[in-house]
Amino acid sequence: MSALCRRSFVLFAFALTFLTFSAYGQECNQVCDPYSSSCDEYCEECTWFTVDGCGAWVGVTCGEGRFGNSKPCIPDTCTPNWVETSRVTEGTYDGRSWNGCTHHVVQEVTRQDYNQCNTHSAFWTQVTCEDNIDDYKNGCCYPSCCEGTGENNTQLECNGVHSCS
């Protein structure tokens, strides 16, 4: 076999491999979000693993796995109605720079789906941790957003907590 023939064969094999892998759908654990995915949304699950990853895939939906097991999802006949039911401040901290600062508020937020759309009741309530900037200061030389009053007339204090418990 000539060098040109071998090179062409190697390039063809590489292209075929690339096209084969790019033709796969999305893995269910990356696509299916139990809070927002449709039960009919297509995804793929691995049927057996090799040392290099998945050896074979099977097409399923976000609502039903390859063994027929029901998974949390939103039926097409229902639209969630998420309503905030609680917002608790967990922390406040200062985001400083040389010419200003931002005052961050970290809050645990609870929302409930009043339509109870999800096929599993555990997903009718959603709890998230949100980090928002509620005020700021402009000025020279690393001003503090942990004391005084911000530009929006917020009394600024900090407890140094950056996340929800």
C-alpha positions in Angstrom: 0.0 0.0 0.0 1.4 3.3 -1.0 2.0 6.2 1.5 -0.7 8.2 -0.2 -3.1 5.3 0.1 -2.3 4.8 3.8 -2.6 8.5 4.6 -6.0 8.7 2.8 -7.2 5.6 4.7 -6.2 7.1 8.1 -7.9 10.4 7.2 -11.0 8.6 6.1 -11.1 6.5 9.4 -10.6 9.7 11.5 -13.4 11.5 9.6 -15.7 8.5 10.0 -15.0 8.3 13.7 -15.6 12.1 14.1 -18.9 11.9 12.2 -20.0 8.8 14.2 -19.4 10.5 17.6 -21.0 13.8 16.5 -24.1 12.0 15.4 -25.0 10.9 18.9 -27.7 12.7 20.7 -27.3 14.3 24.1 -26.8 12.2 27.2 -29.9 12.2 29.4 -28.1 13.3 32.5 -26.9 16.4 30.6 -30.2 17.2 28.8 -33.0 16.2 31.2 -33.6 18.8 34.0 -36.4 17.4 36.2 -37.7 21.0 36.8 -38.1 22.0 33.2 -37.7 19.1 30.7 -40.6 17.8 28.7 -41.4 14.1 29.3 -41.2 13.5 25.5 -37.7 15.2 25.0 -35.3 12.7 23.3 -32.0 11.8 24.9 -29.7 8.8 25.0 -28.5 6.5 27.8 -25.4 4.3 27.8 -26.2 0.6 27.7 -22.7 -0.6 28.5 -19.4 1.0 29.5 -15.9 0.4 28.3 -12.6 1.7 29.6 -12.8 4.5 26.9 -16.4 5.5 27.8 -19.7 4.3 26.5 -19.7 1.3 24.2 -23.4 1.6 23.0 -26.3 4.0 23.3 -30.0 3.6 23.3 -32.6 6.4 22.6 -35.1 7.1 25.3 -37.0 10.2 26.6 -36.5 12.4 29.6 -39.7 10.8 31.1 -38.9 7.1 30.6 -35.5 5.4 31.0 -34.4 2.4 29.0 -35.8 0.0 31.6 -39.3 1.6 31.4 -38.8 3.4 34.7 -40.6 6.7 35.1 -38.4 9.8 35.7 -39.3 13.3 36.9 -40.4 15.5 34.0 -43.1 18.0 32.8 -45.9 16.5 30.6 -46.6 18.5 27.4 -50.2 19.1 28.7 -49.1 21.2 31.7 -47.3 24.5 32.1 -45.6 25.1 35.5 -46.6 28.2 37.5 -43.6 28.9 39.7 -44.4 31.2 42.6 -41.8 32.5 45.0 -42.9 31.4 48.5 -39.8 32.3 50.6 -36.6 34.4 50.4 -34.2 34.2 53.3 -31.0 36.2 53.4 -28.1 33.9 54.3 -25.2 36.2 53.7 -23.9 39.6 52.6 -20.4 40.5 51.4 -18.4 43.2 49.8 -17.1 43.1 46.2 -14.4 45.7 46.1 -12.4 47.2 43.4 -10.0 50.2 43.4 -12.7 52.7 42.3 -15.8 51.3 43.8 -17.6 48.4 45.5 -20.7 46.3 45.2 -22.8 45.0 48.1 -23.9 41.4 47.5 -26.9 39.7 49.1 -26.9 35.9 49.1 -30.5 34.5 49.5 -32.0 31.0 49.7 -35.1 31.3 47.5 -38.0 28.7 47.5 -40.5 28.5 44.7 -43.5 26.2 44.3 -45.2 25.1 41.2 -48.9 25.9 41.9 -49.9 23.8 38.9 -48.0 20.7 40.3 -47.0 19.7 36.8 -44.1 17.4 37.5 -44.8 13.7 37.4 -42.9 13.4 40.8 -44.2 15.5 43.7 -40.6 16.0 45.0 -40.1 18.5 42.1 -43.1 20.7 42.9 -40.8 22.8 45.1 -37.5 24.3 44.0 -34.9 25.8 46.3 -32.1 27.9 44.8 -29.3 30.0 46.2 -29.1 33.5 44.5 -26.3 36.0 44.7 -27.6 39.5 43.8 -26.0 43.0 44.0 -28.4 45.3 45.9 -26.3 48.4 46.1 -22.9 49.9 45.3 -20.5 52.8 46.0 -18.3 54.7 43.7 -15.1 56.3 44.9 -11.4 56.1 45.2 -9.1 53.7 46.8 -11.1 50.6 47.7 -14.2 51.9 49.4 -16.1 49.5 51.7 -19.6 48.3 50.9 -19.8 46.8 54.4 -20.4 50.1 56.2 -22.3 53.3 55.7 -24.9 53.9 53.0 -24.9 52.8 49.4 -25.8 54.9 46.3 -29.4 53.5 46.5 -29.7 54.5 50.2 -29.3 51.0 51.5 -27.7 50.6 55.0 -24.7 48.5 54.2 -23.5 45.6 56.5 -21.7 42.4 55.8 -21.4 39.0 57.5 -18.9 37.6 55.0 -21.1 34.6 53.9 -20.9 33.9 50.2 -23.2 30.9 49.9 -26.3 29.3 51.2 -26.1 26.7 54.0 
